[in-house]
Amino acid sequence: MKTTLRTILTTYKLHGFLILMGALLWLMYAGFLTYTFLYNNHDVGNNLQFSSFLIQGGMLFFAILGWRLARKTMDQTSVVFIIKKELWKIHLLNVLCLLATSFFFVSLPALGFQLYYMSFEGGGSFAKESLLFLLNYWLIPYLLMGFIGYLFGMNSKNKVVFVLLLGVWVILSPSNLHFIATLMDNTKLESAADLFRNLNLGVYDMNTPYDPFYGFEFEWGKKIILIYFLSLLLLLSTRTSNRGMNRLLLLTTSILILIPGFIPTSSTFSALNDPEKLTEDYLYYDDPPHMNDNRLFSYDIKTMDVVLEDKGEEGVVVETTMNLANIKERNISLILYRGYKVSDVHVAGESIPFERSGDYVEVDLPEKISEGPTTLTLHYSGIGSSSHPSLNNYLYLPANFAWLPNNQNTASMYEVNGEFLTSDLTPKTEIDYTLEYKGGGELIYTNLKKIDDEKYVGSSKGLTVISGDFTSAKFGPSGKEILYPRSWFTHKSEMNDFLDTFNTQLKEYSQMVGEEFNMPDHVIFIPNMGGNDVFTHTKTTKHDDHIILPIDPVNAAGYSEMQKMLPYQVPWVDQKHNEIAGEKSFKDWYIYTVVVGWYMSNGIVEEENLQKTHLLRIIGPITDHEDLWERVIALDKGDVSPDLIRAWRSILLDDDERNWEQVERLLGSIP
């Protein structure tokens, strides 16, 4: 025992300066990150997510430390005789020293993070998730590079091999890989870019901001495989002193490091934001076709049985069985988001022909079908859109999104200035739903009643299903249970203030338009989905007993400040817009909410005018009435009154489709 302890102390004494300097520099940078993202901004997600340079620095340090440990041991062979131990046992102690040092490096910030999280009611399950992050993205890569450095040092003392070790670090560290892969993309070498993205020890690009909806995603496979094989190579290296065998082991190590590059990895976030997929959506929704024959939508949906199965990286497989009534035409059409692939349509077990075009699914019903009830079943699958994902247990499928077939003659989304706006496709009447969910993750929320482990039932105007990195808490004097992303536990006071202000402004809007609107029983906070600026395209989704509010409590600056964007969400609680059909009317309502939000904001006048002008110019391409548009932009806040807003709303809700002509006359009446 004394000999072992003496060996360990000797090892640390020989490399003490390197370890101390490495620890000092590493902890200084870790402290800078922690102050910037954690203590200064309370941004617990990005505090870890933006640690790619910290990972890179730690990997370099442990590669050099592993090399030095091996070389000192191999060069000072007399130590074997001094302590009367076999050389392989010294190698084992060195590897244990590497492991202990890596634990020391990671445990210090881990302890600081846990103490910080505990000050916010323990941080909930996010505290456990952050420990997994540190294990997966910090500790294991450090240890792997230490193993690689030790193997290189054991099997060669050539300085060229040390340069090769540095080259291995260059192509394995996450920030370098991101740079190289981007360079390959820019030179159209896509295959090489994919190789470099995969050649990363399971550490994907961490220069992308943390997404509160998805949380952290972990790749364990590569790391476990590499640890296993590197351990075998270390064992073999301790048992050989043959120069030829040393070279063979060195070559094997180099090849082994390259093998993970051929193991494909991907994250949920990158799969949803695939450039080819986004381009196809942009091309379609930039000017979505409109099926003018409304007779194809002349039927009612009475019931809908939904079987939703999560297939992981393959997305979801959905089977919907609908009971249709009041069918007027043999040919009918349904709206379903174009990203879902329809594989089969059948009636009463009989497969029937269908045609898929964009968001439209046109079905030829059998000749025997009359106006009586008909059961129609669709099978389809997909990963959803960037703003409405449905894969890997991450589901954001609100009732107004066309993830289920519906009978409204309008596209599921619209493209405005390079961003997507989701249409309101909430059913006009209630539908009796049954939902059977088969997936690895737990449903965070659905607006149906749970009757057993996998089955939900209820009557509603649409079906909402949410599953992501969420938790819940009770806020405010009403004690409402609020769902919110798990990493937002440091922002409970901001969310509570937001709800209080929202209730106040909701009452103001109710008085303004002469109707009463109340906060539903269930409140769901979500981060901005799909990449839109949360202030520019803020849109509340209210439905029956729940409301979904997109907010950004972390970034409290500029257009993303929560209290600034709140007035632009309140008008969407007015569900009258769900009664408006068609793309044009939906966009007209969107413009109305911009003006109402600007009027209801209570900041500095110059700042409000800047915000209103910015918003209106963003939404400007929606309309062709350029002269009228300039008139709207030129409005002063004193020109807008509750009477004007009430009259504007009435114009949108009447049967006359010439909305802008009526609004023009309304604005012309302003002195």
C-alpha positions as semicolon CSV with decimal commas, in nm:
position;residue;x (nm);y (nm);z (nm)
1;M;0,000;0,000;0,000
2;K;0,283;0,238;0,087
3;T;0,457;0,156;-0,240
4;T;0,140;0,222;-0,438
5;L;0,084;0,553;-0,259
6;R;0,447;0,650;-0,317
7;T;0,408;0,572;-0,688
8;I;0,096;0,788;-0,716
9;L;0,262;1,077;-0,530
10;T;0,570;1,046;-0,750
11;T;0,352;1,057;-1,060
12;Y;0,178;1,375;-0,949
13;K;0,510;1,528;-0,842
14;L;0,662;1,466;-1,185
15;H;0,366;1,626;-1,361
16;G;0,249;1,868;-1,092
17;F;0,332;2,187;-1,282
18;L;0,145;2,073;-1,595
19;I;-0,159;1,965;-1,392
20;L;-0,168;2,285;-1,187
21;M;-0,131;2,515;-1,489
22;G;-0,388;2,318;-1,687
23;A;-0,634;2,322;-1,398
24;L;-0,581;2,695;-1,341
25;L;-0,636;2,795;-1,704
26;W;-0,930;2,556;-1,743
27;L;-1,103;2,675;-1,427
28;M;-1,049;3,040;-1,522
29;Y;-1,228;2,988;-1,852
30;A;-1,499;2,778;-1,683
31;G;-1,547;3,061;-1,434
32;F;-1,580;3,314;-1,714
33;L;-1,851;3,103;-1,882
34;T;-2,029;3,049;-1,554
35;Y;-2,035;3,420;-1,472
36;T;-2,147;3,518;-1,821
37;F;-2,430;3,269;-1,869
38;L;-2,522;3,141;-1,525
39;Y;-2,475;3,405;-1,258
40;N;-2,514;3,708;-1,484
41;N;-2,799;3,596;-1,715
42;H;-2,940;3,295;-1,525
43;D;-2,907;3,107;-1,853
44;V;-2,850;2,757;-1,720
45;G;-2,889;2,593;-2,060
46;N;-2,635;2,795;-2,256
47;N;-2,393;2,788;-1,963
48;L;-2,333;2,424;-2,050
49;Q;-2,420;2,434;-2,420
50;F;-2,158;2,696;-2,504
51;S;-1,874;2,495;-2,351
52;S;-1,725;2,362;-2,675
53;F;-1,398;2,556;-2,625
54;L;-1,382;2,430;-2,268
55;I;-1,422;2,074;-2,398
56;Q;-1,162;2,141;-2,664
57;G;-0,911;2,279;-2,413
58;G;-0,967;1,994;-2,171
59;M;-0,920;1,735;-2,447
60;L;-0,586;1,894;-2,544
61;F;-0,470;1,902;-2,183
62;F;-0,549;1,536;-2,119
63;A;-0,395;1,427;-2,451
64;I;-0,067;1,596;-2,347
65;L;-0,093;1,467;-1,990
66;G;-0,149;1,111;-2,111
67;W;0,151;1,137;-2,345
68;R;0,379;1,271;-2,069
69;L;0,268;1,009;-1,818
70;A;0,347;0,730;-2,064
71;R;0,680;0,875;-2,178
72;K;0,805;0,939;-1,821
73;T;0,714;0,584;-1,726
74;M;0,880;0,431;-2,033
75;D;1,195;0,647;-2,005
76;Q;1,252;0,599;-1,631
77;T;1,242;0,221;-1,622
78;S;1,467;0,217;-1,313
79;V;1,161;0,310;-1,108
80;V;1,044;-0,047;-1,161
81;F;1,335;-0,179;-0,963
82;I;1,308;0,090;-0,697
83;I;0,954;0,002;-0,597
84;K;0,980;-0,363;-0,706
85;K;0,666;-0,356;-0,917
86;E;0,595;-0,483;-1,262
87;L;0,568;-0,219;-1,533
88;W;0,208;-0,302;-1,625
89;K;0,098;-0,218;-1,271
90;I;0,257;0,124;-1,301
91;H;0,071;0,178;-1,628
92;L;-0,251;0,083;-1,449
93;L;-0,178;0,335;-1,173
94;N;-0,108;0,601;-1,436
95;V;-0,443;0,535;-1,604
96;L;-0,612;0,561;-1,264
97;C;-0,432;0,892;-1,211
98;L;-0,571;1,012;-1,544
99;L;-0,919;0,908;-1,435
100;A;-0,883;1,078;-1,095
101;T;-0,752;1,399;-1,252
102;S;-1,039;1,415;-1,501
103;F;-1,287;1,361;-1,216
104;F;-1,120;1,643;-1,024
105;F;-1,148;1,879;-1,322
106;V;-1,518;1,808;-1,377
107;S;-1,627;1,775;-1,014
108;L;-1,538;2,134;-0,919
109;P;-1,775;2,308;-1,164
110;A;-2,031;2,029;-1,114
111;L;-2,039;2,103;-0,741
112;G;-2,074;2,476;-0,807
113;F;-2,362;2,418;-1,050
114;Q;-2,546;2,190;-0,809
115;L;-2,518;2,443;-0,526
116;Y;-2,650;2,712;-0,759
117;Y;-2,943;2,494;-0,870
118;M;-3,028;2,411;-0,509
119;S;-3,075;2,782;-0,441
120;F;-3,368;2,765;-0,686
121;E;-3,564;2,490;-0,511
122;G;-3,314;2,226;-0,612
123;G;-3,336;2,283;-0,987
124;G;-3,563;1,980;-1,019
125;S;-3,465;1,715;-1,268
126;F;-3,251;1,966;-1,460
127;A;-2,984;1,921;-1,193
128;K;-2,965;1,549;-1,276
129;E;-2,967;1,628;-1,647
130;S;-2,673;1,867;-1,607
131;L;-2,473;1,596;-1,429
132;L;-2,538;1,365;-1,724
133;F;-2,421;1,645;-1,954
134;L;-2,095;1,686;-1,763
135;L;-2,038;1,311;-1,772
136;N;-2,120;1,276;-2,142
137;Y;-1,965;1,591;-2,288
138;W;-1,683;1,673;-2,048
139;L;-1,560;1,375;-1,846
140;I;-1,570;1,097;-2,107
141;P;-1,407;1,301;-2,391
142;Y;-1,131;1,409;-2,149
143;L;-1,072;1,050;-2,047
144;L;-1,078;0,925;-2,407
145;M;-0,817;1,180;-2,516
146;G;-0,610;1,089;-2,210
147;F;-0,624;0,723;-2,318
148;I;-0,526;0,813;-2,673
149;G;-0,235;1,028;-2,554
150;Y;-0,118;0,750;-2,323
151;L;-0,134;0,491;-2,603
152;F;0,068;0,714;-2,833
153;G;0,327;0,773;-2,559
154;M;0,353;0,405;-2,468
155;N;0,412;0,285;-2,822
156;S;0,651;0,549;-2,957
157;K;0,889;0,817;-2,834
158;N;0,923;0,975;-3,178
159;K;0,842;1,347;-3,178
160;V;0,657;1,298;-3,507
161;V;0,408;1,078;-3,321
162;F;0,348;1,363;-3,076
163;V;0,267;1,590;-3,371
164;L;0,030;1,317;-3,493
165;L;-0,135;1,322;-3,149
166;L;-0,194;1,696;-3,184
167;G;-0,345;1,628;-3,526
168;V;-0,583;1,376;-3,368
169;W;-0,689;1,642;-3,118
170;V;-0,745;1,893;-3,399
171;I;-0,986;1,668;-3,586
172;L;-1,169;1,538;-3,276
173;S;-1,236;1,856;-3,078
174;P;-1,590;1,990;-3,137
175;S;-1,506;2,350;-3,232
176;N;-1,238;2,245;-3,480
177;L;-1,471;1,985;-3,630
178;H;-1,744;2,244;-3,672
179;F;-1,501;2,475;-3,851
180;I;-1,368;2,200;-4,080
181;A;-1,717;2,067;-4,162
182;T;-1,840;2,418;-4,244
183;L;-1,536;2,468;-4,468
184;M;-1,616;2,142;-4,647
185;D;-1,978;2,251;-4,689
186;N;-1,868;2,580;-4,843
187;T;-1,650;2,393;-5,092
188;K;-1,941;2,156;-5,177
189;L;-1,758;1,854;-5,032
190;E;-2,071;1,730;-4,856
191;S;-1,954;1,371;-4,800
192;A;-1,633;1,492;-4,636
193;A;-1,834;1,739;-4,426
194;D;-2,060;1,458;-4,300
195;L;-1,753;1,250;-4,214
196;F;-1,601;1,529;-4,006
197;R;-1,930;1,596;-3,830
198;N;-1,947;1,231;-3,724
199;L;-1,579;1,205;-3,627
200;N;-1,638;1,368;-3,292
201;L;-1,640;1,120;-3,002
202;G;-2,013;1,187;-2,980
203;V;-1,971;1,560;-2,912
204;Y;-2,179;1,740;-3,174
205;D;-2,152;2,109;-3,261
206;M;-2,200;2,299;-2,938
207;N;-2,183;2,646;-3,088
208;T;-2,560;2,631;-3,139
209;P;-2,763;2,791;-2,856
210;Y;-2,936;2,561;-2,611
211;D;-3,296;2,483;-2,704
212;P;-3,521;2,468;-2,395
213;F;-3,781;2,254;-2,574
214;Y;-3,542;1,973;-2,667
215;G;-3,303;2,000;-2,375
216;F;-2,972;1,813;-2,400
217;E;-2,928;1,527;-2,642
218;F;-2,673;1,258;-2,563
219;E;-2,470;1,024;-2,784
220;W;-2,345;0,733;-2,573
221;G;-2,275;0,469;-2,837
222;K;-1,948;0,602;-2,979
223;K;-1,801;0,676;-2,639
224;I;-1,877;0,332;-2,497
225;I;-1,734;0,158;-2,806
226;L;-1,417;0,368;-2,797
227;I;-1,361;0,324;-2,423
228;Y;-1,393;-0,053;-2,463
229;F;-1,147;-0,085;-2,752
230;L;-0,898;0,170;-2,617
231;S;-0,893;-0,021;-2,288
232;L;-0,809;-0,341;-2,479
233;L;-0,528;-0,162;-2,666
234;L;-0,391;-0,025;-2,338
235;L;-0,387;-0,377;-2,196
236;L;-0,207;-0,515;-2,503
237;S;0,044;-0,228;-2,497
238;T;0,144;-0,308;-2,139
239;R;0,222;-0,667;-2,240
240;T;0,456;-0,601;-2,531
241;S;0,797;-0,441;-2,575
242;N;0,848;-0,544;-2,937
243;R;0,905;-0,242;-3,160
244;G;0,710;-0,391;-3,448
245;M;0,417;-0,471;-3,221
246;N;0,431;-0,118;-3,079
247;R;0,400;0,026;-3,429
248;L;0,112;-0,210;-3,505
249;L;-0,070;-0,100;-3,190
250;L;-0,007;0,265;-3,277
251;L;-0,149;0,210;-3,625
252;T;-0,448;0,024;-3,479
253;T;-0,516;0,314;-3,242
254;S;-0,507;0,564;-3,530
255;I;-0,747;0,354;-3,739
256;L;-0,976;0,297;-3,442
257;I;-1,009;0,671;-3,391
258;L;-1,129;0,710;-3,751
259;I;-1,393;0,436;-3,734
260;P;-1,654;0,647;-3,545
261;G;-1,652;0,886;-3,840
262;F;-1,844;0,623;-4,033
263;I;-2,107;0,585;-3,761
264;P;-2,382;0,836;-3,849
265;T;-2,511;1,059;-3,571
266;S;-2,773;1,329;-3,579
267;S;-2,971;1,539;-3,336
268;T;-3,343;1,598;-3,339
269;F;-3,284;1,967;-3,394
270;S;-3,063;1,917;-3,702
271;A;-3,302;1,662;-3,854
272;L;-3,590;1,910;-3,837
273;N;-3,377;2,189;-3,983
274;D;-3,240;1,990;-4,274
275;P;-3,170;2,248;-4,552
276;E;-3,336;2,038;-4,823
277;K;-3,652;1,993;-4,616
278;L;-3,670;2,361;-4,524
279;T;-3,617;2,464;-4,887
280;E;-3,906;2,247;-5,000
281;D;-4,132;2,403;-4,737
282;Y;-4,023;2,756;-4,831
283;L;-4,092;2,694;-5,199
284;Y;-4,437;2,557;-5,123
285;Y;-4,556;2,802;-4,856
286;D;-4,417;3,110;-5,030
287;D;-4,724;3,094;-5,255
288;P;-4,934;2,795;-5,144
289;P;-5,192;2,675;-5,396
290;H;-5,555;2,717;-5,300
291;M;-5,818;2,458;-5,389
292;N;-6,103;2,685;-5,493
293;D;-6,365;2,410;-5,512
294;N;-6,507;2,434;-5,161
295;R;-6,748;2,151;-5,242
296;L;-6,461;1,908;-5,181
297;F;-6,465;2,018;-4,816
298;S;-6,843;1,992;-4,774
299;Y;-6,859;1,726;-4,504
300;D;-6,843;1,705;-4,126
301;I;-6,599;1,516;-3,902
302;K;-6,793;1,372;-3,607
303;T;-6,539;1,145;-3,439
304;M;-6,168;1,076;-3,474
305;D;-5,971;0,784;-3,331
306;V;-5,598;0,858;-3,331
307;V;-5,317;0,607;-3,281
308;L;-4,990;0,801;-3,240
309;E;-4,673;0,592;-3,232
310;D;-4,331;0,749;-3,179
311;K;-4,065;0,568;-3,383
312;G;-3,766;0,767;-3,258
313;E;-3,546;0,903;-3,538
314;E;-3,802;0,786;-3,797
315;G;-4,060;1,026;-3,657
316;V;-4,417;0,929;-3,578
317;V;-4,657;0,688;-3,741
318;V;-5,020;0,800;-3,719
319;E;-5,343;0,618;-3,790
320;T;-5,656;0,832;-3,787
321;T;-6,002;0,682;-3,824
322;M;-6,266;0,948;-3,889
323;N;-6,642;0,924;-3,890
324;L;-6,763;1,155;-4,169
325;A;-7,119;1,282;-4,215
326;N;-7,315;1,510;-4,449
327;I;-7,094;1,419;-4,745
328;K;-7,203;1,612;-5,054
329;E;-6,947;1,490;-5,308
330;R;-6,795;1,154;-5,392
331;N;-6,454;1,322;-5,419
332;I;-6,347;1,492;-5,097
333;S;-6,031;1,669;-4,986
334;L;-5,851;1,694;-4,652
335;I;-5,576;1,923;-4,525
336;L;-5,269;1,758;-4,371
337;Y;-4,924;1,918;-4,329
338;R;-4,721;1,831;-4,638
339;G;-4,430;1,696;-4,432
340;Y;-4,630;1,386;-4,342
341;K;-4,623;1,106;-4,598
342;V;-4,959;0,935;-4,652
343;S;-4,912;0,563;-4,714
344;D;-5,269;0,435;-4,723
345;V;-5,630;0,549;-4,722
346;H;-5,916;0,306;-4,683
347;V;-6,288;0,288;-4,613
348;A;-6,424;-0,004;-4,411
349;G;-6,104;-0,201;-4,468
350;E;-6,103;-0,136;-4,842
351;S;-5,808;0,059;-4,983
352;I;-5,918;0,350;-5,200
353;P;-5,728;0,579;-5,440
354;F;-5,599;0,916;-5,323
355;E;-5,382;1,198;-5,455
356;R;-5,135;1,391;-5,241
357;S;-5,048;1,747;-5,345
358;G;-4,879;1,969;-5,089
359;D;-5,109;2,003;-4,790
360;Y;-5,402;1,854;-4,981
361;V;-5,512;1,490;-4,976
362;E;-5,784;1,427;-5,234
363;V;-5,976;1,104;-5,188
364;D;-6,207;0,916;-5,427
365;L;-6,479;0,759;-5,214
366;P;-6,654;0,440;-5,333
367;E;-6,966;0,493;-5,543
368;K;-7,190;0,340;-5,276
369;I;-7,107;0,625;-5,037
370;S;-7,406;0,852;-4,975
371;E;-7,469;1,135;-4,731
372;G;-7,481;0,885;-4,447
373;P;-7,193;0,829;-4,199
374;T;-6,870;0,698;-4,350
375;T;-6,558;0,571;-4,175
376;L;-6,235;0,691;-4,339
377;T;-5,888;0,582;-4,220
378;L;-5,554;0,744;-4,307
379;H;-5,207;0,606;-4,235
380;Y;-4,921;0,857;-4,250
381;S;-4,580;0,923;-4,099
382;G;-4,317;1,196;-4,068
383;I;-4,103;1,407;-3,837
384;G;-4,316;1,722;-3,852
385;S;-4,190;2,073;-3,921
386;S;-3,917;2,278;-3,752
387;S;-4,185;2,467;-3,559
388;H;-4,401;2,158;-3,491
389;P;-4,170;1,859;-3,431
390;S;-4,289;1,502;-3,393
391;L;-3,990;1,271;-3,341
392;N;-3,763;1,128;-3,070
393;N;-4,028;1,185;-2,801
394;Y;-4,031;1,559;-2,879
395;L;-4,388;1,645;-2,979
396;Y;-4,532;1,992;-3,020
397;L;-4,861;1,934;-3,197
398;P;-5,114;2,205;-3,103
399;A;-5,480;2,177;-3,195
400;N;-5,459;2,448;-3,461
401;F;-5,178;2,276;-3,656
402;A;-5,262;2,037;-3,940
403;W;-5,099;1,730;-3,786
404;L;-5,444;1,569;-3,802
405;P;-5,662;1,574;-4,116
406;N;-5,922;1,852;-4,126
407;N;-6,181;1,990;-4,365
408;Q;-6,075;2,354;-4,395
409;N;-5,972;2,479;-4,737
410;T;-5,648;2,658;-4,652
411;A;-5,275;2,582;-4,629
412;S;-5,133;2,473;-4,295
413;M;-4,870;2,750;-4,293
414;Y;-4,777;3,074;-4,470
415;E;-4,429;3,204;-4,545
416;V;-4,368;3,570;-4,464
417;N;-4,024;3,727;-4,505
418;G;-3,852;3,391;-4,483
419;E;-4,040;3,275;-4,173
420;F;-4,341;3,048;-4,129
421;L;-4,671;3,153;-3,973
422;T;-4,897;2,868;-3,866
423;S;-5,255;2,891;-3,991
424;D;-5,540;2,847;-3,748
425;L;-5,700;2,520;-3,851
426;T;-5,897;2,459;-3,533
427;P;-6,214;2,261;-3,617
428;K;-6,532;2,468;-3,633
429;T;-6,725;2,222;-3,414
430;E;-6,632;1,979;-3,140
431;I;-6,508;1,633;-3,235
432;D;-6,515;1,322;-3,015
433;Y;-6,152;1,211;-2,990
434;T;-5,978;0,900;-2,867
435;L;-5,599;0,902;-2,854
436;E;-5,375;0,599;-2,813
437;Y;-5,014;0,702;-2,762
438;K;-4,731;0,454;-2,813
439;G;-4,391;0,602;-2,747
440;G;-4,084;0,594;-2,528
441;G;-4,151;0,934;-2,373
442;E;-4,427;1,055;-2,146
443;L;-4,689;1,295;-2,278
444;I;-4,643;1,624;-2,094
445;Y;-4,984;1,753;-2,194
446;T;-5,290;1,661;-2,395
447;N;-5,633;1,823;-2,372
448;L;-5,805;1,484;-2,340
449;K;-5,881;1,284;-2,027
450;K;-5,651;0,994;-1,948
451;I;-5,838;0,665;-1,894
452;D;-5,541;0,426;-1,883
453;D;-5,164;0,418;-1,944
454;E;-5,185;0,482;-2,318
455;K;-5,542;0,594;-2,391
456;Y;-5,710;0,936;-2,373
457;V;-6,065;1,045;-2,460
458;G;-6,263;1,367;-2,483
459;S;-6,464;1,610;-2,696
460;S;-6,284;1,919;-2,820
461;K;-6,224;2,154;-3,110
462;G;-5,892;1,997;-3,195
463;L;-5,630;1,782;-3,026
464;T;-5,313;1,912;-2,860
465;V;-5,023;1,679;-2,780
466;I;-4,700;1,802;-2,618
467;S;-4,398;1,604;-2,504
468;G;-4,059;1,763;-2,446
469;D;-3,814;1,876;-2,179
470;F;-4,087;2,023;-1,955
471;T;-4,180;2,040;-1,589
472;S;-4,464;2,205;-1,396
473;A;-4,524;2,436;-1,099
474;K;-4,809;2,636;-0,946
475;F;-4,787;3,012;-1,003
476;G;-4,977;3,312;-0,876
477;P;-5,262;3,353;-0,626
478;S;-5,491;3,138;-0,843
479;G;-5,255;2,845;-0,805
480;K;-5,275;2,751;-1,172
481;E;-5,046;2,469;-1,275
482;I;-4,806;2,605;-1,535
483;L;-4,605;2,389;-1,774
484;Y;-4,268;2,531;-1,878
485;P;-3,927;2,412;-2,007
486;R;-3,724;2,247;-1,735
487;S;-3,426;2,483;-1,768
488;W;-3,640;2,790;-1,689
489;F;-3,660;2,719;-1,315
490;T;-3,446;3,028;-1,250
491;H;-3,711;3,248;-1,414
492;K;-4,019;3,164;-1,207
493;S;-4,059;3,524;-1,091
494;E;-4,044;3,654;-1,451
495;M;-4,304;3,400;-1,563
496;N;-4,527;3,486;-1,268
497;D;-4,502;3,859;-1,349
498;F;-4,577;3,780;-1,712
499;L;-4,899;3,599;-1,617
500;D;-5,010;3,883;-1,389
501;T;-4,954;4,138;-1,664
502;F;-5,118;3,911;-1,920
503;N;-5,432;3,887;-1,705
504;T;-5,441;4,265;-1,667
505;Q;-5,408;4,327;-2,039
506;L;-5,656;4,052;-2,119
507;K;-5,915;4,240;-1,912
508;E;-5,824;4,561;-2,096
509;Y;-5,873;4,390;-2,432
510;S;-6,206;4,245;-2,315
511;Q;-6,333;4,592;-2,223
512;M;-6,206;4,729;-2,551
513;V;-6,394;4,486;-2,777
514;G;-6,696;4,436;-2,551
515;E;-6,652;4,062;-2,488
516;E;-6,515;3,877;-2,188
517;F;-6,202;3,665;-2,228
518;N;-6,056;3,466;-1,940
519;M;-5,733;3,279;-1,881
520;P;-5,789;2,904;-1,936
521;D;-5,723;2,644;-1,668
522;H;-5,396;2,522;-1,820
523;V;-5,110;2,755;-1,917
524;I;-4,819;2,625;-2,123
525;F;-4,504;2,831;-2,175
526;I;-4,295;2,728;-2,475
527;P;-3,974;2,871;-2,621
528;N;-3,978;3,016;-2,967
529;M;-4,021;2,727;-3,210
530;G;-3,888;2,718;-3,566
531;G;-3,639;3,003;-3,553
532;N;-3,879;3,299;-3,576
533;D;-3,801;3,608;-3,371
534;V;-4,027;3,581;-3,068
535;F;-4,125;3,947;-3,081
536;T;-4,177;3,977;-3,454
537;H;-4,398;3,669;-3,489
538;T;-4,536;3,627;-3,139
539;K;-4,861;3,434;-3,145
540;T;-5,061;3,295;-2,856
541;T;-5,249;2,971;-2,917
542;K;-5,566;2,948;-2,708
543;H;-5,787;2,646;-2,720
544;D;-6,074;2,540;-2,496
545;D;-5,909;2,469;-2,160
546;H;-5,548;2,561;-2,237
547;I;-5,337;2,844;-2,370
548;I;-4,987;2,819;-2,520
549;L;-4,765;3,124;-2,474
550;P;-4,432;3,160;-2,660
551;I;-4,190;3,357;-2,444
552;D;-3,817;3,404;-2,396
553;P;-3,739;3,469;-2,028
554;V;-3,364;3,432;-2,084
555;N;-3,307;3,699;-2,348
556;A;-3,458;4,007;-2,185
557;A;-3,321;4,259;-2,434
558;G;-3,442;4,434;-2,749
559;Y;-3,743;4,292;-2,925
560;S;-3,738;3,977;-2,715
561;E;-3,813;4,149;-2,384
562;M;-4,110;3,970;-2,232
563;Q;-4,315;4,273;-2,129
564;K;-4,266;4,436;-2,469
565;M;-4,393;4,139;-2,663
566;L;-4,682;4,059;-2,429
567;P;-4,940;4,301;-2,580
568;Y;-4,890;4,138;-2,919
569;Q;-4,998;3,802;-2,774
570;V;-5,317;3,911;-2,600
571;P;-5,540;3,954;-2,911
572;W;-5,485;3,588;-3,006
573;V;-5,689;3,485;-2,701
574;D;-5,983;3,619;-2,903
575;Q;-6,077;3,292;-3,073
576;K;-6,306;3,464;-3,319
577;H;-6,020;3,446;-3,567
578;N;-6,074;3,069;-3,578
579;E;-6,405;3,139;-3,749
580;I;-6,231;3,318;-4,034
581;A;-6,151;3,093;-4,329
582;G;-5,880;3,140;-4,587
583;E;-5,527;3,273;-4,613
584;K;-5,622;3,635;-4,677
585;S;-5,853;3,665;-4,376
586;F;-5,599;3,500;-4,149
587;K;-5,332;3,750;-4,251
588;D;-5,577;4,037;-4,209
589;W;-5,635;3,924;-3,852
590;Y;-5,260;3,904;-3,796
591;I;-5,222;4,268;-3,900
592;Y;-5,506;4,362;-3,666
593;T;-5,321;4,201;-3,372
594;V;-5,009;4,404;-3,455
595;V;-5,201;4,732;-3,434
596;V;-5,382;4,626;-3,115
597;G;-5,055;4,516;-2,953
598;W;-4,890;4,844;-3,042
599;Y;-5,184;5,039;-2,896
600;M;-5,185;4,837;-2,572
601;S;-4,810;4,867;-2,508
602;N;-4,718;5,110;-2,234
603;G;-4,354;5,194;-2,297
604;I;-4,180;5,504;-2,426
605;V;-4,367;5,654;-2,724
606;E;-4,059;5,667;-2,949
607;E;-3,977;5,307;-2,865
608;E;-4,335;5,195;-2,933
609;N;-4,338;5,370;-3,269
610;L;-4,011;5,201;-3,361
611;Q;-4,155;4,863;-3,264
612;K;-4,479;4,922;-3,453
613;T;-4,298;5,034;-3,768
614;H;-4,066;4,734;-3,751
615;L;-4,356;4,493;-3,708
616;L;-4,572;4,644;-3,978
617;R;-4,288;4,643;-4,230
618;I;-4,221;4,278;-4,151
619;I;-4,588;4,192;-4,208
620;G;-4,620;4,443;-4,494
621;P;-4,565;4,196;-4,780
622;I;-4,888;4,022;-4,675
623;T;-5,101;4,284;-4,849
624;D;-5,098;4,437;-5,196
625;H;-5,262;4,760;-5,075
626;E;-4,941;4,963;-5,062
627;D;-5,105;5,305;-5,022
628;L;-5,323;5,182;-4,738
629;W;-5,022;5,017;-4,583
630;E;-4,838;5,347;-4,567
631;R;-5,147;5,493;-4,402
632;V;-5,138;5,226;-4,132
633;I;-4,766;5,278;-4,069
634;A;-4,821;5,652;-4,041
635;L;-5,079;5,613;-3,762
636;D;-4,998;5,792;-3,439
637;K;-5,088;5,629;-3,113
638;G;-5,337;5,906;-3,050
639;D;-5,519;5,808;-3,370
640;V;-5,593;5,458;-3,239
641;S;-5,879;5,420;-2,994
642;P;-6,094;5,139;-2,854
643;D;-6,369;5,249;-3,094
644;L;-6,133;5,210;-3,391
645;I;-6,015;4,867;-3,274
646;R;-6,372;4,751;-3,210
647;A;-6,480;4,866;-3,556
648;W;-6,174;4,704;-3,719
649;R;-6,255;4,374;-3,548
650;S;-6,616;4,390;-3,668
651;I;-6,494;4,435;-4,025
652;L;-6,285;4,120;-4,003
653;L;-6,575;3,918;-3,860
654;D;-6,850;4,028;-4,099
655;D;-6,949;3,839;-4,415
656;D;-6,801;4,100;-4,649
657;E;-6,463;3,972;-4,774
658;R;-6,346;4,317;-4,884
659;N;-6,172;4,375;-4,553
660;W;-5,905;4,620;-4,665
661;E;-6,150;4,840;-4,854
662;Q;-6,354;4,867;-4,534
663;V;-6,046;4,931;-4,321
664;E;-5,939;5,201;-4,567
665;R;-6,272;5,379;-4,520
666;L;-6,239;5,337;-4,144
667;L;-5,893;5,493;-4,138
668;G;-6,010;5,765;-4,371
669;S;-6,260;5,871;-4,107
670;I;-5,977;5,962;-3,868
671;P;-5,940;6,343;-3,860
